[in-house]
Amino acid sequence: MNIVSIIVPCYNEEESIGYFYKAICEIEEKLEDAQLELVFVDDGSKDNTYDKLCELHESDKRVKCISFSRNFGKEAAIFSGLRAGEGDCFVVMDADLQHPPETIIEMYDCWKQGYEVVEGIKKSRGKESGLHKWFAGMFYDIISSATHMDMRNSSDFKLMDKKVVKELCSLTEKNTFFRALAYWVGFKSTSVSYEVCERVAGTTKWSYWKLGKYAIRNITSFTNVPLQIISILGIIFLIIGAILGIDAIVSVARGLAVGGYPTLLLLIVISTGAIMLSLGIIGVYISKIYDEIKNRPQYIIRDSKK
């Protein structure tokens, strides 16, 4: 009998937990030769999420629950769940049922065929605003360039063999990007498509501000593309400066008056902005290095039921 560990990061999901648990139990009946292990990670919720999880644990010993001392972020919750699971394969999914549980059956069948990573690929991004889709598209274009894989419709919803999870959990970095690292470790992989469902309860916890911070954190933790942009900006301004310098020399040689003030002012404003942007990007990377060398834990567990 194979054990499938379901890893579920939760943040203020007290309304969704019951629906999620019921849906997963229905799926287990359709899985051949498999038993489920549920690992819920409460990422410092401010509602009664952990109390609901403890109730599930008391009624069903297949349920493990972990509670963080505060909100450490979804990445930390995912890795905490992976380290706590004991399955032959692991499925990471959200508690709000936007990741359809029925897809687990197809993923599990792929795993039995020998695939070690089964990616959940969105058929569409669901009901999102145009701005959200544009922002997400730009973010995943950058990550896709860094990983040399198409991540535009990828998600955290994926199944992994225990050997893949072992390699992921052995990584010592604190600033992780699970979605990209699952590509980076390699192994034999395939994908299954799914339709993004509506939230079963509650509201999304991702504001545009949080999405922006999440994007910057993950881009800088996984790729050096922003640093390369600084070099490109330097080359562009070098070319602009050379052109303006040649123009000034030619004008002086021909005895023409050089007005120059608006051009000079514009050049100073643009170049100063580029310098400040470059310093900001470098500062983010220095901050990442500082966080890593402090060697603080990725998360702190307040309580757990196993």
Secondary structure by P-SEA (a helix, b strand, c coil): cbbbbbbbbbccccccaaaaaaaaaaaaaacccbbbbbbbbccccccaaaaaaaaaaaacccbbbbbccccccaaaaaaaaaaaccccbbbbbbccccccccaaaaaaaaaaacccbbbbcccccccccaaaaaaaaaaaaaaaaaaccccccccccccccaaaaaaaaacccccccaaaaaaaaccccccccccccccccccccccaaaaaaaaaaaaaaccaaaaaaaaaaaaaaaaaaaaaaaaaaaaaaacccccaaaaaaaaaaaaaaaaaaaaaaaaaaaaaaaaaaacccccccccccc
